[in-house]
């Protein structure tokens, strides 16, 4: 470009997406992958560290027991990576999924609740 050339308004500046915004995208994607949360459970939450256009994601989830934990965590990883790429235009080299609690029908009955 020459010295006198003007840069179009849409080509100037930079866009920065805060870590907490990417974390919200990741948590929502995990919720979508799990099709909600177990009865009495907390929704998924995420922490994200962004460096340039690379997001390092850690997601905490609660699952029903018994269930196929490996398959559910794999689906969470896939959905989170796909949604962060699509909505934030960031690469996601890995998604760490931490299962924080299992919710058993038996424990809900013992706690005085009724199993459905």
Contact map, one row per residue, 1 for C-alpha under 8 A:
11101000000000000000000000000000000000000000000000000000000000000000000000000000000000000000000000000000000000000000
11111000000000000000000000000000000000000000000000000000000000000000000000000000000000000000000000000000000000000000
11111000000000000000000000000000000000000000000000000000000000000000000000000000000000000000000000000000000000000000
01111100000000000000000000000000000000000000000000000000000000000000000000000000000000000000000000000000000000000000
11111110000000000000000000000000000000000000000000000000000000000000000000000000000000000000000000000000000000000000
00011111000000000000000000000000000000000000000000000000000000000000000000000000000000000000000000000000000000000000
00001111101100000000000000000000000000000000000000000000000000000000000000000000000000000000000000000000000000000000
00000111111100000000000000000000000000000000000000000000000000000000000000000000000000000000000000000000000000000000
00000011111100000000000000000000000000000000000000000000000000000000000000000000000000000000000000000000000000000000
00000001111100000000000000000000000000000000000000000000000000000000000000000000000000000000000000000000000000000000
00000011111110000000000000000000000000000000000000000000000000000000000000000000000000000000000000000000000000000000
00000011111111000000000000000000000000000000000000000000000000000000000000000000000000000000000000000000000000000000
00000000001111100000000000000000000000000000000000000000000000000000000000000000000000000000000000000000000000000000
00000000000111110000000000000000000000000000000000000000000000000000000000000000000000000000000000000000000000000000
00000000000011111000000000000000000000000000000000000000000000000000000000000000000000000000000000000000000000000000
00000000000001111100000000000000000000000000000000000000000000000000000000000000000000000000000000000000000000000000
00000000000000111110110000000000000000000000000000000000000000000000000000000000000000010000000000000000000000000000
00000000000000011111110000000000000000000000000000000000000000000000000000000000000000000000000000000000000000000000
00000000000000001111111000000000000000000000001111000000000000000000000000000000000000000000000000000000000000000000
00000000000000000111111100000000000000000000001100000000000000000000000000000000000000000000000000000000000000000000
00000000000000001111111110000000000000000000000000000000000000000000000000000000000000000000000000000000000000000000
00000000000000001111111111000000000000000000000100000000000000000000000000000000000100010000000000000000000000000000
00000000000000000011111111100000000000000000111100000000100000000000000000000000000000000000000000000000000000000000
00000000000000000001111111110000000000000000110000000000000000000000000000000000000000000000000000000000000000000000
00000000000000000000111111111000000000000000000000000000000000000000000000000001001100100000000000000000000000000000
00000000000000000000011111111100000000000000110000000000101000000000000000000001101100000000000000000000000000000000
00000000000000000000001111111110000000000001110000000000001000000000000000000001000000000000000000000000000000000000
00000000000000000000000111111111000000000001000000000000000000000000000000000000000000000000000000000000000000000000
00000000000000000000000011111111100000000000000000000000000000000000000000010011001000000000000000000000000000000000
00000000000000000000000001111111110000000001000000000000001010000000000000011011000000000000000000000000000000000000
00000000000000000000000000111111111110000011000000000000000000000000000000000000000000000000000000000000000000000000
00000000000000000000000000011111111100000000000000000000000000000000000000000010000000000000000000000000000000000000
00000000000000000000000000001111111100000000000000000000000000000000000100110010000000000000000000000000000000000000
00000000000000000000000000000111111110000000000000000000000000000000000100110000000000000000000000000000000000000000
00000000000000000000000000000011111110000000000000000000000000000000000000000000000000000000000000000000000000000000
00000000000000000000000000000011111111000010000000000000000000000000000000000000000000000000000000000000000000000000
00000000000000000000000000000010011111101111000000000000000001100000000000000000000000000000000000000000000000000000
00000000000000000000000000000000000111111100000000000000000001110000000000000000000000000000000000000010000000000000
00000000000000000000000000000000000011111000000000000000000000000000000000000000000000000000000000000010000000000000
00000000000000000000000000000000000001111100000000000000000000000000000000000000000000000000000000000010000000000000
00000000000000000000000000000000000011111110000000000000000001100000000000000000000000000000000000000010000000000000
00000000000000000000000000000000000011011111000000000000000011000000000000000000000000000000000000000000000000000000
00000000000000000000000000000010000110001111100000000000000011000000000000000000000000000000000000000000000000000000
00000000000000000000000000110110000010000111110000000000001111000000000000000000000000000000000000000000000000000000
00000000000000000000001101100000000000000011111000000000001110000000000000000000000000000000000000000000000000000000
00000000000000000000001101100000000000000001111100000000111100000000000000000000000000000000000000000000000000000000
00000000000000000011001000000000000000000000111110000000111000000000000000000000000000000000000000000000000000000000
00000000000000000011011000000000000000000000011111000011110000000000000000000000000000000000000000000000000000000000
00000000000000000010000000000000000000000000001111100011100000000000000000000000000000000000000000000000000000000000
00000000000000000010000000000000000000000000000111111111000000000000000000000000000000000000000000000000000000000000
00000000000000000000000000000000000000000000000011111110000000000000000000000000000000000000000000000000000000000000
00000000000000000000000000000000000000000000000001111100000000000000000000000000000000000000000000000000000000000000
00000000000000000000000000000000000000000000000001111110000000000000000000000000000000001110000000000000000000000000
00000000000000000000000000000000000000000000000001111111000000000000000000000000000000000111100000000000000000000000
00000000000000000000000000000000000000000000000111101111100000000000000000000000000000000111100000000000000000000000
00000000000000000000000000000000000000000000000111000111110000000000000000000000000000000001111000000000000000000000
00000000000000000000001001000000000000000000011110000011111000000000000000000000000000000001011100000000000000000000
00000000000000000000000000000000000000000000011100000001111100000000000000000000000000000000001111000000000000000000
00000000000000000000000001100100000000000001111000000000111110000000000000000000000000000000001111000000000000000000
00000000000000000000000000000000000000000001110000000000011111000000000000000000000000000000000011110000000000000000
00000000000000000000000000000100000000000111100000000000001111100000000000000000000000000000000011111000000000000000
00000000000000000000000000000000000011001111000000000000000111110000000000000000000000000000000000111110000000000000
00000000000000000000000000000000000011001000000000000000000011111010100000000000000000000000000000101110000000000000
00000000000000000000000000000000000001000000000000000000000001111110000000000000000000000000000000000111000000000000
00000000000000000000000000000000000000000000000000000000000000111110000000000000000000000000000000000111100000000000
00000000000000000000000000000000000000000000000000000000000000011111000000000000000000000000000000000001000000000000
00000000000000000000000000000000000000000000000000000000000000111111100000000000000000000000000000000000000000000000
00000000000000000000000000000000000000000000000000000000000000000111111100000000000000000000000000000000000000000000
00000000000000000000000000000000000000000000000000000000000000100011111110000000000000000000000000000000000000000000
00000000000000000000000000000000000000000000000000000000000000000001111111000000000000000000000000000000000000000000
00000000000000000000000000000000000000000000000000000000000000000001111111100000000000000000000000000000000000000000
00000000000000000000000000000000110000000000000000000000000000000001111111110000000000000000000000000000000000000000
00000000000000000000000000000000000000000000000000000000000000000000111111111000000000000000000010000000000000000000
00000000000000000000000000000000000000000000000000000000000000000000011111111100000000000000000000000000000000000000
00000000000000000000000000000000110000000000000000000000000000000000001111111110000000000000000000000000000000000000
00000000000000000000000000001100110000000000000000000000000000000000000111111111000000000000000010000000000000000000
00000000000000000000000000000100000000000000000000000000000000000000000011111111100000000000011110000000000000000000
00000000000000000000000000000000000000000000000000000000000000000000000001111111110000000000000000000000000000000000
00000000000000000000000000001101100000000000000000000000000000000000000000111111111000000000000000000000000000000000
00000000000000000000000011101100000000000000000000000000000000000000000000011111111100000000001000000000000000000000
00000000000000000000000001000000000000000000000000000000000000000000000000001111111110000011011000000000000000000000
00000000000000000000000000000000000000000000000000000000000000000000000000000111111111000000000000000000000000000000
00000000000000000000000011001000000000000000000000000000000000000000000000000011111111110000000000000000000000000000
00000000000000000000010011000000000000000000000000000000000000000000000000000001111111111111000000000000000000000000
00000000000000000000000000000000000000000000000000000000000000000000000000000000111111111111000000000000000000000000
00000000000000000000000000000000000000000000000000000000000000000000000000000000011111111100000000000000000000000000
00000000000000000000000010000000000000000000000000000000000000000000000000000000001111111000000000000000000000000000
00000000000000001000010000000000000000000000000000000000000000000000000000000000001111111100000000000000000000000000
00000000000000000000000000000000000000000000000000001000000000000000000000000000000111111110000000000000000000000000
00000000000000000000000000000000000000000000000000001110000000000000000000000000000111011111000000000000000000000000
00000000000000000000000000000000000000000000000000001110000000000000000000000000100110001111100000000000000000000000
00000000000000000000000000000000000000000000000000000111100000000000000000000000100110000111111000000000000000000000
00000000000000000000000000000000000000000000000000000111000000000000000000000000000000000011111000000000000000000000
00000000000000000000000000000000000000000000000000000001100000000000000000001000100000000001111100000000000000000000
00000000000000000000000000000000000000000000000000000001111000000000000000001001100000000001111110000000000000000000
00000000000000000000000000000000000000000000000000000000111000000000000000001000000000000000011111000000000000000000
00000000000000000000000000000000000000000000000000000000011110000000000010011000000000000000001111100000000000000000
00000000000000000000000000000000000000000000000000000000011110000000000000000000000000000000000111110000000000000000
00000000000000000000000000000000000000000000000000000000000111100000000000000000000000000000000011111100000000000000
00000000000000000000000000000000000000000000000000000000000111000000000000000000000000000000000001111100000000000000
00000000000000000000000000000000000000000000000000000000000011100000000000000000000000000000000000111110000000000000
00000000000000000000000000000000000000000000000000000000000001111000000000000000000000000000000000111111000000000000
00000000000000000000000000000000000001111000000000000000000001111000000000000000000000000000000000001111101100000000
00000000000000000000000000000000000000000000000000000000000000011100000000000000000000000000000000000111111100000000
00000000000000000000000000000000000000000000000000000000000000001000000000000000000000000000000000000011111110000010
00000000000000000000000000000000000000000000000000000000000000000000000000000000000000000000000000000001111111000010
00000000000000000000000000000000000000000000000000000000000000000000000000000000000000000000000000000011111111100000
00000000000000000000000000000000000000000000000000000000000000000000000000000000000000000000000000000011111111111110
00000000000000000000000000000000000000000000000000000000000000000000000000000000000000000000000000000000111111111110
00000000000000000000000000000000000000000000000000000000000000000000000000000000000000000000000000000000011111111000
00000000000000000000000000000000000000000000000000000000000000000000000000000000000000000000000000000000001111111000
00000000000000000000000000000000000000000000000000000000000000000000000000000000000000000000000000000000000111111100
00000000000000000000000000000000000000000000000000000000000000000000000000000000000000000000000000000000000111111110
00000000000000000000000000000000000000000000000000000000000000000000000000000000000000000000000000000000000110011111
00000000000000000000000000000000000000000000000000000000000000000000000000000000000000000000000000000000110110001111
00000000000000000000000000000000000000000000000000000000000000000000000000000000000000000000000000000000000000000111
